[in-house]
Amino acid sequence: MITISYDDFLKLDIRAGRVLRVEPFPEARKPAFKLWIDFGPDIGEKKSSAQITDLYTPDALLGRQVMAVVNFPPRQIGPFMSEVLVLGASDAEGRISLLAPDHDVPTGARMH
């Protein structure tokens, strides 16, 4: 593991967003969902491909708050352009558990 400066950390723009829409992503190499996430008026709605099908259903994701890196360049995932990186952590079986605020925060709130 490398050590970075606090200034390096500040270059990441990690924000809270609310999932507005979820669709299956059958074209992805690994099972995934397409997510449309609202990050508030300053950032707007962004799309993400997320390999979170083991622990989540589309209905469980709708309206849920998530944390995402919003200042990476967009990445083409098959036929879908992913604009943000939704954050999660792997459990012992490798399933992704989403990172999210414990309490509701304003859409677009920056992580400190």
LUMMI-912039 format. One record per residue (C-alpha): x, y, z; residue number from 1. Coordinates in steps of 0.25 Angstrom, whole numbers. Layout:
! LUMMI-912039
<roza x="X" y="Y" z="Z" k="NUM"/>
...
***
This chain:
! LUMMI-912039
<roza x="0" y="0" z="0" k="1"/>
<roza x="5" y="14" z="-4" k="2"/>
<roza x="3" y="26" z="5" k="3"/>
<roza x="-3" y="38" z="-1" k="4"/>
<roza x="-4" y="53" z="3" k="5"/>
<roza x="-17" y="59" z="8" k="6"/>
<roza x="-17" y="68" z="-4" k="7"/>
<roza x="-17" y="55" z="-13" k="8"/>
<roza x="-29" y="50" z="-5" k="9"/>
<roza x="-36" y="64" z="-8" k="10"/>
<roza x="-35" y="61" z="-23" k="11"/>
<roza x="-46" y="51" z="-22" k="12"/>
<roza x="-60" y="56" z="-22" k="13"/>
<roza x="-68" y="46" z="-15" k="14"/>
<roza x="-83" y="50" z="-14" k="15"/>
<roza x="-96" y="44" z="-8" k="16"/>
<roza x="-106" y="41" z="-19" k="17"/>
<roza x="-120" y="35" z="-20" k="18"/>
<roza x="-123" y="24" z="-29" k="19"/>
<roza x="-134" y="28" z="-39" k="20"/>
<roza x="-135" y="16" z="-48" k="21"/>
<roza x="-129" y="2" z="-49" k="22"/>
<roza x="-129" y="-7" z="-61" k="23"/>
<roza x="-122" y="-21" z="-63" k="24"/>
<roza x="-109" y="-20" z="-71" k="25"/>
<roza x="-109" y="-34" z="-79" k="26"/>
<roza x="-98" y="-29" z="-88" k="27"/>
<roza x="-88" y="-28" z="-77" k="28"/>
<roza x="-77" y="-38" z="-76" k="29"/>
<roza x="-81" y="-40" z="-61" k="30"/>
<roza x="-95" y="-39" z="-55" k="31"/>
<roza x="-98" y="-24" z="-53" k="32"/>
<roza x="-109" y="-13" z="-53" k="33"/>
<roza x="-109" y="0" z="-60" k="34"/>
<roza x="-112" y="11" z="-50" k="35"/>
<roza x="-117" y="25" z="-52" k="36"/>
<roza x="-113" y="33" z="-40" k="37"/>
<roza x="-117" y="48" z="-36" k="38"/>
<roza x="-106" y="56" z="-30" k="39"/>
<roza x="-114" y="69" z="-28" k="40"/>
<roza x="-114" y="82" z="-36" k="41"/>
<roza x="-99" y="84" z="-37" k="42"/>
<roza x="-95" y="71" z="-43" k="43"/>
<roza x="-109" y="65" z="-48" k="44"/>
<roza x="-112" y="51" z="-52" k="45"/>
<roza x="-101" y="42" z="-56" k="46"/>
<roza x="-101" y="27" z="-60" k="47"/>
<roza x="-93" y="15" z="-54" k="48"/>
<roza x="-91" y="1" z="-57" k="49"/>
<roza x="-90" y="-7" z="-44" k="50"/>
<roza x="-87" y="-22" z="-41" k="51"/>
<roza x="-96" y="-22" z="-29" k="52"/>
<roza x="-106" y="-33" z="-33" k="53"/>
<roza x="-103" y="-43" z="-23" k="54"/>
<roza x="-108" y="-35" z="-11" k="55"/>
<roza x="-118" y="-25" z="-17" k="56"/>
<roza x="-130" y="-25" z="-26" k="57"/>
<roza x="-135" y="-13" z="-35" k="58"/>
<roza x="-146" y="-11" z="-25" k="59"/>
<roza x="-137" y="-10" z="-13" k="60"/>
<roza x="-128" y="0" z="-20" k="61"/>
<roza x="-139" y="10" z="-25" k="62"/>
<roza x="-138" y="22" z="-16" k="63"/>
<roza x="-126" y="17" z="-8" k="64"/>
<roza x="-115" y="27" z="-5" k="65"/>
<roza x="-101" y="22" z="-10" k="66"/>
<roza x="-87" y="28" z="-10" k="67"/>
<roza x="-79" y="30" z="-23" k="68"/>
<roza x="-67" y="36" z="-29" k="69"/>
<roza x="-72" y="47" z="-38" k="70"/>
<roza x="-60" y="52" z="-45" k="71"/>
<roza x="-54" y="40" z="-52" k="72"/>
<roza x="-54" y="41" z="-67" k="73"/>
<roza x="-66" y="33" z="-73" k="74"/>
<roza x="-63" y="18" z="-76" k="75"/>
<roza x="-70" y="10" z="-87" k="76"/>
<roza x="-75" y="-3" z="-82" k="77"/>
<roza x="-80" y="-11" z="-94" k="78"/>
<roza x="-91" y="-2" z="-100" k="79"/>
<roza x="-93" y="6" z="-87" k="80"/>
<roza x="-85" y="19" z="-83" k="81"/>
<roza x="-82" y="18" z="-68" k="82"/>
<roza x="-80" y="33" z="-63" k="83"/>
<roza x="-78" y="30" z="-48" k="84"/>
<roza x="-72" y="19" z="-39" k="85"/>
<roza x="-82" y="15" z="-29" k="86"/>
<roza x="-74" y="10" z="-16" k="87"/>
<roza x="-75" y="-3" z="-9" k="88"/>
<roza x="-67" y="-13" z="-1" k="89"/>
<roza x="-66" y="-28" z="-3" k="90"/>
<roza x="-71" y="-38" z="7" k="91"/>
<roza x="-64" y="-51" z="10" k="92"/>
<roza x="-71" y="-57" z="-3" k="93"/>
<roza x="-67" y="-46" z="-12" k="94"/>
<roza x="-81" y="-40" z="-12" k="95"/>
<roza x="-81" y="-25" z="-13" k="96"/>
<roza x="-88" y="-17" z="-1" k="97"/>
<roza x="-91" y="-3" z="-5" k="98"/>
<roza x="-85" y="9" z="3" k="99"/>
<roza x="-96" y="19" z="8" k="100"/>
<roza x="-98" y="29" z="18" k="101"/>
<roza x="-105" y="23" z="31" k="102"/>
<roza x="-115" y="35" z="31" k="103"/>
<roza x="-121" y="42" z="20" k="104"/>
<roza x="-112" y="54" z="14" k="105"/>
<roza x="-115" y="64" z="4" k="106"/>
<roza x="-113" y="59" z="-10" k="107"/>
<roza x="-100" y="63" z="-15" k="108"/>
<roza x="-94" y="64" z="-1" k="109"/>
<roza x="-79" y="63" z="-2" k="110"/>
<roza x="-71" y="52" z="6" k="111"/>
<roza x="-62" y="58" z="17" k="112"/>
***
